Amino acid sequence: RHLKMEAHLQSFAQHDPLAPSRTCFGMLNDTKRNSKFAAVLGKTIAKKKQSRGGVPVQVLDAGGGAGLMAMIAATSGATNVARCSATAEAAMVQRRVIEANGLQDQITVTDPTVPPVVESPADVVVLNVTTPDLLQPSGNGLLCSGLLPAINRCRSHPGLVSPDVTVIPSKATVFAAAIECFPQPRDLTTQVEMVSGFNLSAFGRFRSPFAEPVRLSQLKFRWLTNPVEVFEFDFADAHQKERATKDLQLEVTASGTCHAVAFWYQLALDAETSVSGHPADNGSAAQCLQMLHTPVDVAVSQTVTVSAAHTATGISMLVTEPRPPPRDLAT
C-alpha cells in the first residue's frame, strides 16, 4: 500500500503542466460533439476526394486530445493522416491509442522535435478545441502554443498544407454577458486587501489578466445583460490577427451587482454544423469568468462598457463604470 502511494505521489510530482485538462476528458466523452466533428470530417473528405477525381486525401490533426480526430479521419476516407503532439510523452501515449485501434498504418504521430510527416500537403486541418478560453494554451497538440499560432504555423510551414486547405472548425465566435453571482465564488475572486488583519493589497500585482474556466451550470447566478458578440475568428483567413482589442457596450436588462463577465465560444465546423459553449446547451464545453476586482452596481437601461482584448493565447476583459442611458436631446 505504501509503495502504491509513493508511486502515486511520484506521478503527481512529475505531472506535465501540458497534460490534458479535466475539460479535455469531458469533451472526449461528449458523443454529440464527437458525432458532429465526425460528420463534418467525413463530408469534407468525401468532397475533397470527389473534386480531385479520387486522389487520396491528406488530413492533419493539429488539435488537442488523444488523437480522436485523427482516428475519425482515418476511418472516414482519409488515406493518410498526420498527428502533431505537444510533447514526446503525449506522442508516445497517442501512438499507443492509435495502435490499440489498429490504425498505425494510416496515422503518423510526431512530437515537437520533428515536423509533421505528410506524404503531400494536407487538404484538411482539424483542430479539436479543448479549452474554455478558445485561445488558452492547452495540454495536447499545437494548441499548446495557442490556437491562432497553431493555424498560422500550419499555413507558414513549407509544404505542410495545400493552398485550398479546409480548416475544421472554419470559424469561432466569442460571446459575452455580465452576470451577478450568489454568492460571489471565493475561489475565483482576484481581489485581496485585508486578510487576517494584514494589508495584502500590494500582492494584487500578480493577478492574472485572463479569465478562469468555470461551468456556469454549477454556479448560482443571473444574467444582467444580453449576450453580445465579442470576437469572430475566421480560420479560412490566412492573415488572421493574433492580437486585437474591442470596446463593447452591454445594455443592462436586470438591476443588480455585476461580479463578472462570462464568455464562451461557438464553433462553426462548417456552414451547416456548429458546436456551442453556451451554458444552456449542456455540452461538455465549459465557460470562462472574468471576475471584477471590485463588484459594480448596475441598473436597468444603464450601459456597461467592456474593453475586450485577445493575444495569441488568451482573452481578457476589463469592465468600466456603468453609464446612465443616453438622454433624448429632443425633450
ABEGO torsion letter per residue (X at the ends): XAAAAAAAAAAAAABBAABBBAAAAAAAABAAAAAAAAAAAAAAAAAAAAAAGGBBBBBBBABBEAGAAAAAAAAAGBABBBBBBABAAAAAAAAAAAAAAGAAAABBBBBAABBBBBABBBABBBBBBABAAGABBBABEAAAAEAAAAAAAAAABBGABBAABBBOBABBBBBBBBBBBOBBBAAABABBBBBGGBBAAAAAAABBABBBBBBAAABBBBBABBBBBABBBBAABAABBABBBBBBBBBBABBEBBABBBBBBBBBABAABBBBABAAAGBABBBBBBBBABBBBBBBGBBBBBBBBBBAABBBBBBBBBBBBBBBAAX
